[in-house]
Amino acid sequence: MAFNNAFPLTKKTPENPQTIIEVNGIKIGGEDLAIIAGPCAVESEEQLYTIGAFLANKGIKIMRGGAYKPRTSPYSFQGMMEDGLKLLRGVSQKYDMAIITEVLDLSLLDTVYPYTDILQIGARNMKNYHFLKELGKTDKPIMLKRGMDATLEEWLLAAEYILMGGNQQVILCERGIRTFDHTTRNTMDIAAIPLVKQLSHLPVIADPSQATGNRDIVGPLSLAAVAAGADGLMIEVHNNPEKALSDGPQSLYFEQFSDLLEKLKLLGRVNGKQIPETILKTQFI
């Protein structure tokens, strides 16, 4: 594509064909298929440790969980904030899992930074360019979610802002875009995955939970994303989705997540992706 020249730092070249980012023994990019899982929001100690124990038993090494939640309605649950961060770190230490959580703005960076292993930039902040510049000065991996109305060019240019600051550990995340169709929460742009991987050396993962808003199609879209070449998946899992304080309808039951892992083991062999050894050793229950 002609606009490939517009982003020299993210552009795939013979000298820089592929960036691989290692977190807690899991390589994001390359031949590995990284699986990140956990609840949309940290709600309580009991909830988080129950989910953490389950994920650890399944061999998951990176856990997601929101402590600060950007909600459309100001009356919705906004997260447990620093108390939630402390719970995430506790689960991380007990079950040997790295943590990814969202940082909403610069005023919270110093608070969030010590508790997380990957900084997540949400779709709403993809075009917050001053914020991205400052994050480029940090030394932890950054997951940059695609904005809900962003073109591929805009998404890659947003990554350029981070790379310009010196941080080379950027992970791109396709999480669905807003279209005219309201059947699903967003529209999962599967085509974006192979297209961006043709253009950029940065790893690309998919978030089918945010893309669909419907747990019953998270599984099929996860498989489709991996078949399209995604380097990993970020999936919402909850011990009691009906009572979740955020995004319950798109959160997988434990049984659904276990079933998906078994399917991913098979698909990985077909698609040339290596499922982490910790997951391969687990059995469906």
Buried (B, 14 or more C-beta within 10 A) or exposed (E): EEEBEEBEBBBBEEEBEBBBBBBBEBBBBBEBBBBBBBBBBBBEBEBBBBBBBBBBEBBBBBBBBBBBBBEEEEEEBBBBBBEBBBBBBBBBEEBEBBBBBBBBEEEBBEBBBEBBBBBBBBBBBBBBBEBBEBBBEBEBBBBBBBBBEBEBBEBBBBBBBBBEBEBBBBBBBBBBBBEEEEEBBBBBBBEBBBBBBEBBBBBBBBBBBBBBBBBEBBBBBBBBBBBBBBBBBBBBBBBBBEEBBBBBBBBBBBEBBBBBBEBBBEBBEEBEBEBBEBBEEBEEE
